[in-house]
Amino acid sequence: MPRKPNFSDLAKKFYERSLFWIAFLIAGLLADEYIKEGYLFDPADMIVYGTHEFLIMLLSMLGVAICLLRASSKRTGEK
């Protein structure tokens, strides 16, 4: 009988999983934007709260932050 997973088991692939879901959400937002508005991205809408572009910008910033955390943890020798 296999053992029950603990928190460290769930956190092992956190970076890969989170980046996958961020990319998936960005792709979904771009597809929705193209279907609803007829274009993929309007940079002028990045500063308007609640638009697809604003959410894409936030998700991109979150992805960059996760990549920086991953790089810093690898540099210090943590897993």
C-alpha positions as CSV (number, residue, x, y, z in Angstrom):
1,M,0.0,0.0,0.0
2,P,1.6,3.3,-1.0
3,R,2.1,6.0,1.6
4,K,0.0,9.1,1.7
5,P,1.5,12.2,0.0
6,N,2.7,14.9,2.2
7,F,3.3,18.6,1.5
8,S,6.9,18.2,0.2
9,D,5.6,15.7,-2.4
10,L,3.0,18.2,-3.6
11,A,5.5,21.0,-3.8
12,K,8.2,19.1,-5.7
13,K,6.9,20.2,-9.1
14,F,5.4,23.6,-8.0
15,Y,7.4,25.7,-10.5
16,E,6.7,23.6,-13.5
17,R,3.0,23.2,-12.7
18,S,2.4,26.8,-12.0
19,L,4.2,27.9,-15.2
20,F,2.1,25.4,-17.2
21,W,-1.1,26.8,-15.7
22,I,-0.1,30.4,-16.2
23,A,0.7,29.7,-19.9
24,F,-2.6,27.8,-20.2
25,L,-4.5,30.7,-18.8
26,I,-2.7,33.3,-21.0
27,A,-3.5,31.2,-24.1
28,G,-7.1,31.0,-23.0
29,L,-7.4,34.7,-22.4
30,L,-5.8,35.4,-25.8
31,A,-8.3,33.0,-27.5
32,D,-11.2,34.6,-25.7
33,E,-10.0,38.1,-26.7
34,Y,-9.7,37.1,-30.3
35,I,-13.2,35.5,-30.3
36,K,-14.9,38.4,-28.5
37,E,-13.0,41.5,-29.9
38,G,-11.4,40.2,-33.1
39,Y,-7.8,41.0,-32.2
40,L,-5.3,39.3,-29.9
41,F,-3.7,42.1,-27.9
42,D,-4.2,45.9,-27.6
43,P,-1.3,47.4,-25.5
44,A,-3.5,50.4,-24.7
45,D,-5.8,48.2,-22.6
46,M,-3.0,47.1,-20.4
47,I,-3.7,49.9,-17.9
48,V,-7.5,49.4,-17.9
49,Y,-8.4,47.3,-14.8
50,G,-10.3,44.1,-15.6
51,T,-9.5,43.8,-19.3
52,H,-8.0,40.7,-20.9
53,E,-4.8,42.6,-21.5
54,F,-4.5,43.6,-17.9
55,L,-5.0,40.0,-16.7
56,I,-2.4,38.8,-19.2
57,M,0.0,41.4,-17.9
58,L,-0.6,40.3,-14.3
59,L,-0.1,36.6,-15.2
60,S,3.0,37.4,-17.1
61,M,4.4,39.2,-14.1
62,L,3.5,36.3,-11.9
63,G,5.3,33.9,-14.3
64,V,8.4,36.1,-14.3
65,A,8.4,36.2,-10.5
66,I,8.1,32.4,-10.2
67,C,11.0,32.0,-12.7
68,L,13.1,34.4,-10.6
69,L,12.2,32.5,-7.4
70,R,13.2,29.2,-9.1
71,A,16.5,30.6,-10.3
72,S,17.4,32.0,-6.9
73,S,16.5,28.8,-5.1
74,K,18.6,26.8,-7.6
75,R,21.5,29.2,-7.1
76,T,21.4,28.8,-3.3
77,G,21.3,25.0,-3.6
78,E,17.7,24.5,-2.4
79,K,15.4,22.0,-4.1
